[in-house]
Amino acid sequence: MTFVPGARVGRVTRETKETRLLVELDLDGPGPVEVETGVPFFDHMLAQLGKHGCLGLTVRAKGDIEVDAHHTVEDTSIALGQALREALGDKSGISRFGDALVPLDETLVRAAVDLSGRPYVVHTEPDGMSPLIGTYDTTLTRHVWESLAFSAGICLHVHVLSGRNPHHIVEAQFKAVARALRAAAEPDPRASGVPSTKGVL
């Protein structure tokens, strides 16, 4: 399969009583990364995902952050997963599997992904994380991966192997997932068709 720049794009709009958002994702970046959710630390994390995933990524979200960040982070992650699923199409010609080992100072994170069509998440991080980074609830990180994986239909493992600083622990996860997704979505020059003996993913 020949990958045409700009062809693997997903666009999702989502509106509820709690949030209103737009997500546009181009798998064949690099493209501009423009993120605005009203949750500054989450914006920073999504920017890492776009940059290190070599994506074109636009996220515009308005949510009830006067309550807390939960609905905005959750709905953005769901829409991001839906956009990823749309951009992958029938997954013909992709590598399917990707993994990354990412250090960030004292922190080390391993991420592995299978664009399998079957959602599953395994996530581990240190106990005793600070509850907040700015206005970002650190317990949301696992929820990001669950929401993304289940709406995209992917298997995702994220393990924090070491770490002390909460900012580093969360940021290294986003960078590792970005690199793993990038590897999994890349074309496999030695293969054609859907990378499964089932013939479909």
Secondary structure in CASP SS format (residue, H / E / C, confidence):
PFRMAT SS
TARGET T0000
AUTHOR 0000-0000-0000
METHOD secondary structure of the structure
MODEL  1
M C 1.00
T C 1.00
F C 1.00
V C 1.00
P C 1.00
G C 1.00
A C 1.00
R C 1.00
V E 1.00
G E 1.00
R E 1.00
V E 1.00
T E 1.00
R E 1.00
E E 1.00
T C 1.00
K C 1.00
E C 1.00
T E 1.00
R E 1.00
L E 1.00
L E 1.00
V E 1.00
E E 1.00
L E 1.00
D E 1.00
L C 1.00
D C 1.00
G C 1.00
P C 1.00
G C 1.00
P C 1.00
V E 1.00
E E 1.00
V E 1.00
E E 1.00
T C 1.00
G C 1.00
V C 1.00
P H 1.00
F H 1.00
F H 1.00
D H 1.00
H H 1.00
M H 1.00
L H 1.00
A H 1.00
Q H 1.00
L H 1.00
G H 1.00
K H 1.00
H H 1.00
G C 1.00
C C 1.00
L C 1.00
G E 1.00
L E 1.00
T E 1.00
V E 1.00
R E 1.00
A E 1.00
K E 1.00
G E 1.00
D C 1.00
I C 1.00
E C 1.00
V C 1.00
D C 1.00
A C 1.00
H H 1.00
H H 1.00
T H 1.00
V H 1.00
E H 1.00
D H 1.00
T H 1.00
S H 1.00
I H 1.00
A H 1.00
L H 1.00
G H 1.00
Q H 1.00
A H 1.00
L H 1.00
R H 1.00
E H 1.00
A H 1.00
L H 1.00
G C 1.00
D C 1.00
K C 1.00
S C 1.00
G C 1.00
I E 1.00
S C 1.00
R C 1.00
F E 1.00
G E 1.00
D E 1.00
A E 1.00
L E 1.00
V E 1.00
P E 1.00
L E 1.00
D C 1.00
E C 1.00
T E 1.00
L E 1.00
V E 1.00
R E 1.00
A E 1.00
A E 1.00
V E 1.00
D E 1.00
L C 1.00
S C 1.00
G C 1.00
R C 1.00
P C 1.00
Y E 1.00
V E 1.00
V E 1.00
H E 1.00
T E 1.00
E C 1.00
P C 1.00
D C 1.00
G C 1.00
M C 1.00
S C 1.00
P C 1.00
L E 1.00
I E 1.00
G C 1.00
T C 1.00
Y E 1.00
D E 1.00
T C 1.00
T C 1.00
L H 1.00
T H 1.00
R H 1.00
H H 1.00
V H 1.00
W H 1.00
E H 1.00
S H 1.00
L H 1.00
A H 1.00
F H 1.00
S H 1.00
A H 1.00
G C 1.00
I C 1.00
C E 1.00
L E 1.00
H E 1.00
V E 1.00
H E 1.00
V E 1.00
L E 1.00
S E 1.00
G C 1.00
R C 1.00
N C 1.00
P H 1.00
H H 1.00
H H 1.00
I H 1.00
V H 1.00
E H 1.00
A H 1.00
Q H 1.00
F H 1.00
K H 1.00
A H 1.00
V H 1.00
A H 1.00
R H 1.00
A H 1.00
L H 1.00
R H 1.00
A H 1.00
A H 1.00
A H 1.00
E C 1.00
P E 1.00
D C 1.00
P C 1.00
R C 1.00
A C 1.00
S C 1.00
G C 1.00
V C 1.00
P C 1.00
S C 1.00
T C 1.00
K C 1.00
G C 1.00
V C 1.00
L C 1.00
END
